[in-house]
């Protein structure tokens, strides 16, 4: 039986109806959970709760009971007996891991680190000052967030790239306290590469925490873990919903759902390359992958090419499932129609495999990151290009941006008036204060002017 991926001829079929259903399946509200998660929920709470309900109860419990609740959920959800002594990975463990990791791996990490830092330092915003005559001086001042928590996944795989992609922007912004949390698993906080990389990056606080209870612990603080001011980084549905719940107590980056890739491809795009690119995102499982092409020949060849490329993966079943659940091959009338659909989808990644990629990119207004040309797969952005791979998903690229050093900077304004300048503008202040019924505002000016 062949790959059951959606094939839509947008010249004859209703693309909008497919798009509505696709979005619904990927949204935080519509996302389904695994049978294992359902069993855990029923075991914890004695009833089948939605992910939103589960997260609300977990976060409220951690906020109320602190350490006792965090230890309880770690035992129930992570099968890990959390204690005050093992909550934090010791500096001795970090140093030991660094000695055990193969030198060539560390060398790659250092090269990537250097690349990311060069880019992030290059885009950091700096203080700016304006002056009008001698009477008015305005300054915009940037200061880093004091303490930031990084969410590093560690369930399906180890993700040193996410540690780099979240820590480097924070470090470039000058954040003085950077802490990380990863699940208490062999791919998370127990992973020697994750531990060694923390040591390399100067991160002295790595906590054995994951899930909604981990996010709540970062936000509210518990014994042995002081609260942070901002939480960034991707995670599963429960992590994302927990970040949404604690927003306001702390800052967050984005509400990151399943990864997304939209490819715009012309007749010269090599089908086996396009298939490999779609599969690369699908293997995140779930990964939403859409091809928009105005080449009927490419569209016709893609199912066979996908089957062929899946054969190169040692564990292709997860990627196959993602392609069948959240993938689509869409034939459109022309490149302009593909751009219109890409803007409507507002995907995390937009890859333009076309001869006139630069021109088409100018018309793509809604995307987390855009990859231009036949030789620029999304994998370069995932790992080595420079910008962070923490990007907006779920259509939020319409108003949100990828994580950068500037997200860790707080902006304040400094205002200085002389008495003469205050007198010059006092009539404006009196007029506005009178219109708004706030005479105290006018009084605060008039009392200075006599």
N, C-alpha and C positions, 0 to 999 in steps of 0.2 A: 504493500500500500504506500503510495507516494505522500509527500508532504502536503498536509491539508492547510495551506496558507491562503488567506483571502486574496482573490484576484479580482480587481475591479476595473472595468473599462469605463473610465470617467467620461468618455465621449457619449456613452449611452446610458450608464447607470447613475443612480443618485449617490454621489459621493458624500453629501451632507449627512444623510441618514447613517451611513457607515461611520462617519466621523463622530457623530453624537454617541453612538454605542461604544466606540473605541474610547472616547473620553470618559464615559461613565464607568467603564471597567477599570480604568487606571486612577480614578479619583480617590482621594482619601475616604470619602463617604461610601464609595461603591466597591472598594477593594475587598476581595475575599481573603480569608485566612485559611491556613492549612488545617487538616484534621487534628494534627498534634496541638496546634495553638488552641483549637476549640476544646480539646480534652483538658488542656491545662487550665483554661478559663473556667470550665465547669468544675474542675477539681478545686480550684482556688475559691470560687465564689458560690458554688453550689447551684449555679444556674447559667444558662448560655447567654453571655453578654456580647454586645458588639465590641469591636476594638476600641471605639471611643468611650464606651461605658467602662471597660476594663481599665483603660489608661486613667480616666478620671478617678476611679477608686484607688488605684495604686498611688498616683501622685498625691491625692488628698491624704492617704494613709501615711506616706513618707513625710509630708509636711506636718502632720499631727504627731506621729510617734517617733520620727527620726530614725536613729540607728536600728532600733528594734524592728521596724518595718522593712528597712533595707535588707537586713540579715534574713528576715523571713522570706522575702521575694527572691533573694539570691538562692536560698535553699530550695524553694518551690519551683522556680523557673529555670535556674541555671544548674541545679543539682550541685551546688557548691556551698560548703559550710564557711560562710564569711565570718571572720573575727576581726577585732581591732588590730590584731597583730599581722594578719595577712591581707587586709584591705589594700594596702599600698605595696607595690613592688619595691623592695629595698634598693638602695643605691648600690649595695654589694651585688645584688642580682643583676642590675643593669650593667655594671662594670664587667661581671663575669660573662654575661651574654655577648658583650662586645668582643671579648677574647675568643669566644667559640665560633663566631660567625666567620665564614670564609673571607679572606682579604679581598678577593675580586668583587664580592657582593658589596662589601663596605665601600670599595672604590667606586662602584656604580652609584651607590647612594650619595656619595660625596659629589660626584659630577652632576647628578640631578639636582642636588641641594644647591650647588653653585649656580646652575642655570635658573632655577626658580627664584633664588634670592636676587640675582641680577635683574630679572624682570620686575619683581615686586618692588625693589628699592627704586627702580626707575620710574614707577608710576605713583609713588607716595606723594600725597598733597602736602604742601608747605604753607606756613603762615603767610598771610598777605596783608598789606597795609595801604589804606587810602587816606588822603588828607585834602580838605577843602580850605584853602587859604591858611590862616593861622587859628581859625576858630573851631574846626571840627577834625577829629582824628578817629578813624575806624580801623580796627584790626580784626581779622579772622584768624583764630588760633586753633591749632589742632593738637590734641593730647591723646595718647593711647589709652584704651581701656586697661584697667588695672590688672584684672585677673580673668583669664579665658579658659574655658574647658573644651577640649577636643573630643568628639565622639568618633572612635575608630572601630569599624565593624570587625567581627571576628567569628562569624558563624560559618558561612559556606567556605570562606577562604581567609587568608591573612592579607592585609592591605597596607603594606608599608607606604604605598603611593599616597593613600589618603592621609597618613600621618604627615608626609612631606607637604602635601597640597593644602593642609590646614595650618601646620606649624609655621611654614615659611612666610605666608602673608602676615601672620601675627607677629613673628619675629621682625619682619621688615618694618612693621608699624611701630615697633618699640615696646610691645606689650611686656611688662616686667615679670609677670607670673603666668606661665603657660602650663596647664596640667592636661593630662590625657586620661581617658577611660576606655577600656576595651573589655569585652566579656571574659570571664575566667575560663578560657578554653585554650587548647593548643594552638589555635589560630589567632587568638586574641592576646590578652595580657600575659599569657604564659609563653608566647612565641618568642624565641630568642632573637629573631630579626627585628621584631617590634621593640623589644627591650633594648637591643643594641642601638637601634636608630634613635630611640629616646635619649640614650647616652650621648650619641653623636650630636643631636640637636640641642643639647643642654636642657632637656626636659627632665626634671628631677622627681616629678610627681606623676606616676603611672598607677592608676587604680584598677583593681579587678572588679569592674562593674559593667553592666550592659543593660539594655532594655529600658523600659519606662522608669523603673526604680532607680537606675543609674542616672538618668537625666534629672529626675527629681532630687537625687542626692546632690548633684552638682548645683542645682538651683537653690535648694534650701539649706544645704550644708548638713552634715551629720558628724558624729564623733570621729575625729581623725581626718575629716575632709571639709575644710572651710569652703563656704559657698563661693561661686564664681560670679562674675558680672555679665558674662556672655557665653553662650554655648553654640558651637558650630560643628559641622560635619554631618555626613549622611548616616543612615541607619535603616532598619526595617520599619514597617508601618507603625509599630508601637513606639519606637524612638521618635519618629516624625510627629505623631500625635502628642507625645509627651512634650516635645519642644513647643508645639502649638499651645499646650496647656500652661506651661510655665512662662510663656512670653508675657512680659510686663513686669514680672519679678526679675527676669534677666533679659538681655537682648539675645536674638538668634540671627542666623544667616538667612536661610531659606527653608521652606517646607519641601524637602526633597522626596519625591515619590520614586516610582520605578524609572530607571534610565530610559532615555528616548533618543532615537536617531531617525532623522528624515534625510534621505538621499535624493538629490536632484541629479538625474543622469541623462546624458544625450546619447546619440547613436554610436559615438566613438568610445564610450566607456566600456571597459572590458567586463563582461558579465561575471567571470569568475572572481574578479576583484570586488565587484559590488556584492556578490554573494558572501564572500569572506567578511566584508565590512558589516553586513547585516547580522551575520552569525556572531561576530565579535561582540556586538552589543547584546544580542539575545542571550549569550551565555551568562550574563549577569543574573538572569532568571529570578524575577521577571525582567525582561527588557523589551521595550516597545520599538519596533523597527518598521519603517515605512519607506518604500521606494516610490518616488514620483518620477515617471519618465515619459517623454514624448516620442520614444522610439518603440514601435510595436515589435520589432525584432528582439530588442533587449527584453521587453516585457514577456514575450513568448518563451525566451530561453531561460528565464530566471528560476522557475521551479526545478528544472533539471540541474542547473548550476548549484542551487542550494543543496540539493540532495548530494551532489558530488562533494561539495565543500564540507558538509556535515560529516562525511566519511573520514575527514582528517582529524576530527576531534576525538580524543579518547573517551570522553563522556558526553556524547552528543544529545542525550535524551532531554537535558534541561534546556538547551538551546532550541531543540525541536519543539518542545512544549511552548516556549516563549513565542516562537515564530507562528505557531498555530493559534495561540490565544491572542497575541498582541501584534502580529505582523500583518503586513498588507503590501501587495504589489499593485500599484495604481497607474493605469495608462491615462495620460491627459493629452489634450489637443496640441499644446505647445508649451514652450518654456515659461511664458508669462502666466499660464494657468498653473503650472507647477509652483511658481513663486507665490501666487495668490494663496494656494493651499498651504504652503509652508508657513506663510504669515498667519494664516488662520489657526494652524496647529500650534505655532509658537513653541517649538520643541527645544529641548535641552541642547542637542547637537544638530546642526544642519551641515551636511556634507554636499558640496557641489562638484560633481564629477562631470565637468563639461568644458568645452574648449573656451567658452566665454565666461568662465567662472567668476572673474572679477566684476564683470558687468552685472551678472545676475545677483551677485552678493550685495551690490548697491541697493537693490530693490527688496532684499530680505531685511525687514525691520525688526522682526520678533524672533530672536534666537539667543540661546545662552552662549554658544560659541559657533563660529562658522569656519569650515575647513575647505580650502580652495584648491581645486585642481585634482588631476588623476592620482597624484603621488602624495596626497595628504590624508591618510586615514585618520579616523578619530583616535586611534591608539596613541598617536603622537601627543594629542591633548591630554589623554588619560595619564600619560607618564612623563613626558620630557619637554614639551614645547615651552613652558614658562608660566602661562596663566593657570590658575587653580582649576582642577577638574570638578570642584564643587559648584554646580550650576543649577539654575532654576528649572523645574520640571512642571508637568501638569498644566501647561499653558501660561504659567506665571512669567515666562519670558516677555510677556506683553508689558510688564511693569517692574520686573526684578532683574537683577544682574548676577553674574558669577561672583564668587567670593574673591576679595582682593585685600591688599594691605589697607586700603582706605576704609574698609568696613570696620576696622578695629580702631579707628580714630574718632574721637568725639570733637565736634566743632563748637567752639564758643566765640562770641563776638565781644570785643572790648570797645567801648564808646567813650570818648572824651570831648566835652564841649567847654569852650570858654564862656565867660559871662556875656560878652558881646554877642556871641553866636546864639546863646540861649535867648537873649532879648530879641534877636532878629526873627527867630522862629516861634516865639511865644504866641503871636496872634494865631498861627496855625493850630497850636496846641489848644488854645482857648476855644477855637471854633469846633474842633473835633470833640473836645471834652463836653462842650455844651450840647452838641448833637447826640452824644451818647449818654447824657445825663450823669456825668461823672465829674462833678465840680471839684472834687478833691485832687484830680489830676491837674487842673488849672491852678489850684491853690498851691500845689507843690512847686510850680514854676514861679508864680507871682510873689511868693514869700521870699524868693531869692533875689528878685529884681526890685524889691521895695515898692 
